């Protein structure tokens, strides 16, 4: 084993390993403090949240759906509050909540309508669109969407009886409660496992678009490449010969080693040239660059991004030279939050990243603010690459975008309730096709349908990130 | 034993890495010992009612930082030693969801409290711990007031590796480097720790402490240090008391029943006795991360500022490490908890404000930390101050550089000047202007913890509280006799009387001068030490202390030292079996350390030793050599003797010092029995010449002795001196005709 793992300090791997031997509460608490200490961050957050919720569903005591929902809500809220700078956690929690409601409703419908409706459902035609895009994503995500849409259909058909968004999916006390709870448990666990699969496959799925986006001879600028970006580049390097400009913060560390050595090694091995850039060299290189690629930490409702700090400068430089900015983001990073709510305020990190605490006069003289993440407005983004589908112009409402996405996947057509606040930029012609897929999109984003319906009445989008799954 | 255990665990881990949960059952769980009482009263009057480690630092009890630090490093078992107010600490931990293992979510497998009823020092705690056999392997020893985010994994791994290589490697100290220029945390130090470290291994060779009030501005390097190929003398290390120890450390504590302090006594002692016990102590010098101890009020201030500056990340208010806190970052670099009510036109900059605190219109709060449920009126000005929970501040008051404890009531239009410490429940009535000097410390209790009678002149008519005096309170303003103050008293009382919340404050002259001494100290230390590397001389650490006056103080010591030292050296010179002088040198240095001998004392002792050896050689039973031969034999017979005289006896190229040595030889000759004046004089001349030839004394030094009036004070001295006239003449006349002159000189004898 690597010597680093022989240490005592808690890490996510250790936590995940010890999940079974530890009590559930202790595991959750441990994760919360890993988050608070920033020992778990970035892409690990989504995975860790999903795994913790899986444990919660599997191991905690609950007897009906309401109880389970409450538990997930509470734990989810605690996790989200532990790391307010990681909106992805909230996304995962919302998705799990939506999943539970779906499954619960399905069960209830099965109770109410008997087996008939189920057969009806299964016999539903799943239309394949003739013009389906050849570069559609892997079967898994389609399967997932299809399954979700089935459940969505059921949900919608009974949703009228729901009182409020929060309890919309409550299950009436049933005589077969225990069995249904067990069934529900295993279904929800399956669902969460699917979410986990989706999270773990997202980067690979995004990378399948690499050779479409990166062309031979391209100069590609990456800024603080995230794992998704790294995978994207490596995948592209299998087929293409291009040049990567790796930009990192201008931070000479004691080690003297250039950052991203592993990535450079991999790319060089594949015959791709790499150039290291400091932030201050960005503008000078930009005229030669063909495209700029970032990984997003989160994508907000308006299409704006939460990114590593410094991306803004790179994106702005790209805009100045009219170079396309491509953003890689799994769909699970799409958040319903609006940056206007103040969620976009930059996270501050450790001041000693830039000024050593040993440097006495500087410590006394400066107010050091080390922003580790920042908001990138949608105007600066040209293409979003997701694990579901590629590419749309920046500055478009994410919902609209997602509609386009699902349409091109060829999702089954369903009856929907339209949101009246929907943007009107989409031609009426497309409406029926588009609307048919709305709910997978909504589902994929973790909205629960009941909630959307409520929103439709009030004609506005949810305001608070936490509000949608309870406080 | 723990060596085997860790090996076994590693092997087991390698074999079945997939089996989840086995990790928990590793035998070598990491244990930690928290010393929650430091036996100091620097935080009084606040620590009268609450133990220091429960005092809020940025609205979080200090001990939370320590425990969080331990948890983040994977500690499993925690033993907390409490002294004063132990029941409060126990209750706090017991009620804490986060730390009490009974609640099932604690990162610790066990938290145990140990009470020692009659403990008066840290040493008592550790000796008690040794008796309990609770510690099975390596453990981390920390104080209950540490704020740190340094990861210990690397240090632990290195410690373990060293232990497996050498069983005597018993302790690793985690030290933080300061860098070229000291920062504010380093500037608050009164005692400068000095570590002599072997840079390649990090082994600590010697430890000493310097403080500005010591009469002797020297630190004496242990001669053993020079046997290492290289060493660094560092005063640029912050020592925040984080030690990785093996159980042997406890045994060492038990062996020395009089050790009290972990550094000054224990570390110094163990390193000094390396020859005896063979124990080796290492340092782990970290260059990144934050580590500090809130052990003085100035450090409290400094760490609070660092928390606001996010140097302690992730231990910052908006991380909300404590369970029920909900701070959010707000504009202007502040952290404000949900549920505060701040008037629209109040201005809050770089501050932390707790839940349910209200601030009225026109109030400005700058660089301050305010607890929960405080009521702050209109047009209040609060600057660089720390206000704990439930305090009320009336309209129009101003508070600068002060600490206000829980439930204090400040009336309207009061002025709380710099450096004020206002303890629990004090009430200051409307319109009171507290005096600026001495900095007010107001408490409801007296030093003995009894209710104090209210001083209406201080707190106003309707107020309650009295000036808090302490026993050593005399030196509050007695800056003049500071030279006589015991350093620990300085550390305690000066900080206490002058918390010096603002370094630039002019009113606190004592401390300002001390802190400037401190930095001077360091500079000089560095330069002095650089010389040490090349010339191996004693190091001049600071310039402000006189070192002649110590003779009287140490008079009785000096006699004992002189006798022993001379005896030992002469024995070594006589010893025909060995021509190695090193052991004698070691012995001499040992004596020197034991008696805290001054340079002058050493000089006299060495001079006398060689003189008596030389005069012995003159006598018939020892061969009846002539004076020249005797002098030569005395100095060169034993290898290393010349070097010894040069480094230890004379120790400097300054002519005054060399003259002193010559004078010491002259005086010693008078005391030799059976040696009449002229013969003694000839011997002196021969010895001086010999030393000149051997490059120990220089021309200027000898001439300066010749011109010194003390050399001719008495008749006897004059006679002895007279015989050296030829030598002086020779020295004065020519250097270029050296060979000729030597012959002539021989003739004159």
Interface residues (C-beta under 8 A of the other chain):
Chain A: X1 X3 X4 X6 X7 X8 X9 X10 X14 X17 X18 X19 X20 X21 X22 X23 X25 X26 X28 X29 X30 X33 X36 X37 X38 X39 X81 X82 X84 X254 X345 X348 X349 X350 X351 X352 X356 X357 X358 X359 X360 X361 X363 X364 X367 X368 X369 X370
Chain B: X10 X13 X14 X17 X20 X21 X23 X24 X30 X71 X72 X73 X74 X75 X98 X104 X105 X106 X107 X151 X152 X153 X154 X156 X157 X176 X177 X178 X179 X180 X181 X182 X183 X184 X186 X187 X287 X288 X289 X290 X306 X309 X310 X311 X313 X314 X319 X320 X321 X326 X328 X329 X333 X350
